[in-house]
Amino acid sequence: MMKASVLIVAVLTVLIATGLRWRDERVAQLAPKRPAPRGLIAGLKYKANRWVTAATLAVVATLVILGGLHWLNVWSGSTP
């Protein structure tokens, strides 16, 4: 179960980060022009913030999914 949850978190992190990047690009096209972050450190902070946000959302989603499956198992009475 531990390997499954780590795999789920990793996959969800990549998917959510991709979605956040797509959203940022889409908003940048529709919104008035804002200056892009300048410099190497500002760009790295921006990307790190996106990945940390994605990882946080992935962990919460994994907890909800696996916790829900656990409680469904408990309520159905088929726990070992």
N, C-alpha and C positions, 0 to 999 in steps of 0.2 A: 504494500500500500504506500510505503514511503517513496518508492521509485515512481509510482504512478503520480503522486502528488507533485513531485519535483518536475516530472515531465510535463504535467498539465500547467504548472506555473511557468515553465520555460516557454512553452508554446503560446500560452496566453500573453506573456510579456512581449514576445515578438509581434504577435497579431495586434495587440493594443498599441504598441509603439508605432507600428506601421499606420494604423488608423489615426493616431495623433499627428503623425507627420503629414498624412494626406489632408487632415483637417486644417493644419496650419497652412499648408500650401493653398488650400481652397479659400480660406479666410483671407489670405494675403492677396488673392486675385480679386476678391469682392470688396474688400475694405480699401479705404484711402491709403495711399502709399505711406508706409512708416519706414524710418531708417532701419536697415538691418543691423544686428549686433556687430560691432566692429571689433576686430582684434581676435587673436587666437583664444584667449582666456574666456572672453564673452561668448564666443561660439561654442566652446567646450562646456561651459556652464549651461547654456541653453539646451544642448543635446543631452547632457547628464540629467537635467531636470526632466526632460521628456522620458528618459529611460527609467528614472526613479518613480515617476508618476505611473508609468506603465506597469512596473513591477508591483507597486502598491495595489493598483487595481486588480492585477492578476492574482495576488495573494488573497485579497478579499473575495474575489469570485471563486477561487479554489476552495476557500474555507466554507463559503455558502453552499457550493455544489456538493462537496464531500461530506460536510456536516448534515446537509439535507438528506443525502443518501444514507448516512448512518442512522439518522432518526427515523427514516422510513423503514429501515431494517429493524430497528428496535420496536417500533409500533406494530409492525407486522408479526412480531413474535418469533422471528427466525434468527435471533442472535445465538452464537455458539455457546 
